Amino acid sequence: MELLNGMTAIAIGLLIGLGAAGTAIGFGLLGGRFLEGVARQPELSSQLQTKMFIVAGLLDAVPMIGVAIALLMLFANPLGA
């Protein structure tokens, strides 16, 4: 049982850590591309900003799902029946 709990803790750490790292990379790319687009066509900045915030919201949903799964594994471990 100790091995199962240890592996679950490692899985939880990986879920949260890799989700956060992926989101950070995604936000960096999103912000960079937004700035490139505004520098190229400043008159479209309001439209680009709206689309950027929509994509940012979708991008932020992915690690939240990972955190929810990690909390499920932490508090109600389905493997440790």
Backbone bond lengths (Angstrom), bond angles and torsions (degrees), N, CA, C in turn:
res aa  C-N    CA-C-N  psi(-1)  N-CA   C-N-CA  omega(-1)  CA-C   N-CA-C  phi
1 M - - - 1.450 - - 1.532 110.87 -
2 E 1.348 116.47 -32.69 1.460 119.24 179.35 1.520 111.59 -65.03
3 L 1.330 115.93 -36.94 1.464 119.82 178.48 1.524 110.62 -64.08
4 L 1.317 116.59 -41.69 1.465 120.75 178.45 1.523 111.23 -62.48
5 N 1.328 117.21 -43.49 1.458 120.32 178.67 1.525 111.36 -65.78
6 G 1.323 117.76 -38.25 1.461 120.76 177.88 1.515 112.26 -65.61
7 M 1.316 116.42 -44.60 1.469 119.97 178.99 1.525 111.31 -66.57
8 T 1.327 116.91 -34.03 1.463 120.19 176.41 1.522 110.25 -65.15
9 A 1.327 116.96 -40.55 1.467 120.07 178.35 1.526 111.00 -64.42
10 I 1.318 117.38 -39.43 1.469 120.39 177.21 1.526 110.31 -65.05
11 A 1.329 116.99 -41.21 1.464 120.64 179.39 1.525 110.97 -64.34
12 I 1.324 117.12 -38.77 1.458 121.04 178.76 1.527 110.04 -63.95
13 G 1.323 116.27 -44.89 1.463 120.13 178.12 1.518 112.48 -61.40
14 L 1.320 116.54 -41.32 1.463 119.79 178.32 1.524 111.71 -66.91
15 L 1.321 117.47 -40.93 1.468 120.45 179.46 1.525 111.26 -59.92
16 I 1.308 116.33 -47.87 1.458 119.59 -176.97 1.523 111.02 -73.95
17 G 1.322 117.41 -43.90 1.464 121.06 -177.10 1.517 113.91 -66.72
18 L 1.315 116.76 -47.84 1.467 119.18 -179.21 1.526 111.41 -70.96
19 G 1.332 116.70 -32.37 1.467 119.40 174.80 1.519 111.64 -63.50
20 A 1.322 116.24 -42.05 1.463 120.25 178.66 1.524 111.18 -68.02
21 A 1.320 117.25 -39.91 1.473 120.16 179.60 1.527 111.00 -65.50
22 G 1.323 116.46 -42.72 1.458 119.73 178.35 1.515 112.57 -64.16
23 T 1.316 116.39 -39.28 1.455 120.17 178.24 1.521 111.14 -67.01
24 A 1.324 117.12 -39.09 1.465 120.06 178.78 1.526 110.89 -63.39
25 I 1.305 116.99 -41.77 1.472 120.26 177.26 1.528 110.19 -64.71
26 G 1.325 116.25 -42.55 1.463 120.28 179.30 1.515 112.95 -62.89
27 F 1.338 117.15 -42.18 1.457 119.93 178.33 1.528 111.17 -67.08
28 G 1.318 117.10 -35.33 1.461 119.81 176.98 1.518 111.46 -63.87
29 L 1.316 116.70 -45.45 1.463 120.50 177.79 1.522 111.36 -64.85
30 L 1.324 116.23 -42.15 1.463 120.24 -179.33 1.522 111.27 -62.54
31 G 1.319 117.09 -46.28 1.463 120.45 179.62 1.513 112.37 -64.55
32 G 1.321 116.66 -40.46 1.466 120.06 178.71 1.518 112.36 -64.03
33 R 1.323 115.98 -43.86 1.470 119.26 179.62 1.531 111.35 -68.10
34 F 1.330 116.05 -34.54 1.467 119.10 176.86 1.524 110.16 -63.49
35 L 1.317 117.22 -45.85 1.465 120.01 179.41 1.528 111.86 -64.55
36 E 1.325 117.33 -37.25 1.472 120.01 176.09 1.526 110.91 -62.99
37 G 1.334 116.02 -42.95 1.462 119.44 -179.65 1.521 112.44 -66.13
38 V 1.326 117.15 -39.86 1.469 120.02 178.84 1.518 110.64 -69.84
39 A 1.328 117.59 -35.34 1.463 119.88 178.12 1.528 110.86 -67.20
40 R 1.328 115.81 -33.37 1.464 119.21 179.71 1.516 112.36 -75.50
41 Q 1.336 115.96 -44.39 1.472 120.36 -178.26 1.528 109.70 -134.76
42 P 1.320 117.35 86.39 1.472 120.28 -176.68 1.526 114.07 -63.29
43 E 1.305 118.05 -23.58 1.466 120.21 -178.07 1.533 111.87 -71.98
44 L 1.319 118.39 -16.47 1.464 121.96 179.29 1.529 112.40 -98.70
45 S 1.316 117.50 14.86 1.466 119.64 -172.82 1.529 112.80 -62.99
46 S 1.323 118.17 -36.91 1.471 118.98 -179.00 1.527 111.34 -68.89
47 Q 1.323 117.61 -39.51 1.462 120.56 177.35 1.527 110.96 -67.00
48 L 1.322 116.13 -42.37 1.464 119.55 179.36 1.524 111.09 -66.02
49 Q 1.316 116.46 -36.86 1.461 119.69 -179.91 1.529 111.26 -66.20
50 T 1.319 116.67 -40.39 1.459 120.47 177.59 1.519 110.71 -61.48
51 K 1.315 116.42 -46.47 1.466 120.26 179.83 1.519 111.42 -66.54
52 M 1.334 116.97 -35.45 1.454 120.08 178.61 1.526 110.79 -63.68
53 F 1.339 117.64 -41.84 1.457 120.19 -179.74 1.523 111.85 -67.90
54 I 1.318 117.88 -34.02 1.470 120.70 176.33 1.526 110.03 -65.13
55 V 1.324 116.61 -46.28 1.464 120.40 179.01 1.526 110.67 -66.12
56 A 1.321 117.72 -36.32 1.465 120.87 178.52 1.528 110.50 -63.99
57 G 1.317 117.35 -39.03 1.459 120.29 176.66 1.514 112.33 -64.48
58 L 1.327 116.45 -41.39 1.463 119.81 177.27 1.523 111.12 -67.78
59 L 1.308 116.76 -37.62 1.460 121.47 179.69 1.518 111.09 -67.61
60 D 1.310 117.31 -32.95 1.456 121.29 -179.68 1.524 111.58 -77.20
61 A 1.321 118.39 -18.31 1.460 120.92 -179.48 1.526 111.94 -71.95
62 V 1.309 117.86 -28.98 1.465 121.36 -176.31 1.525 112.14 -63.08
63 P 1.341 120.43 -50.23 1.470 117.28 179.03 1.525 113.34 -69.77
64 M 1.337 117.56 -24.54 1.462 119.33 176.76 1.536 110.52 -65.95
65 I 1.313 116.77 -36.80 1.466 120.35 175.74 1.520 109.36 -65.68
66 G 1.338 117.31 -40.84 1.457 121.25 176.95 1.512 112.22 -62.44
67 V 1.326 117.48 -40.54 1.467 121.07 177.84 1.526 109.93 -65.73
68 A 1.315 117.88 -39.10 1.468 120.45 178.57 1.526 110.86 -63.73
69 I 1.315 117.45 -42.97 1.467 120.52 177.84 1.522 110.32 -65.67
70 A 1.335 117.03 -39.35 1.463 120.32 178.88 1.527 110.96 -64.16
71 L 1.337 117.49 -41.22 1.460 120.09 178.00 1.523 111.42 -67.00
72 L 1.321 116.92 -35.21 1.461 120.23 175.27 1.519 110.01 -61.84
73 M 1.331 116.23 -45.02 1.460 119.66 179.79 1.526 111.85 -67.66
74 L 1.331 117.55 -30.63 1.453 121.01 -178.59 1.523 112.19 -75.00
75 F 1.325 117.85 -46.34 1.453 120.68 -172.30 1.517 114.58 -98.40
76 A 1.313 118.41 -28.51 1.462 121.55 179.42 1.517 108.40 -132.15
77 N 1.315 115.85 65.91 1.462 121.15 -174.49 1.523 110.97 -61.83
78 P 1.334 117.97 111.43 1.465 119.92 -179.49 1.530 112.24 -72.60
79 L 1.320 118.31 -14.29 1.458 120.93 -178.33 1.526 112.29 -85.43
80 G 1.325 116.88 -23.77 1.447 119.91 -174.37 1.505 114.57 -94.05
81 A 1.304 118.42 34.16 1.455 124.35 -176.90 1.463 113.46 -46.76
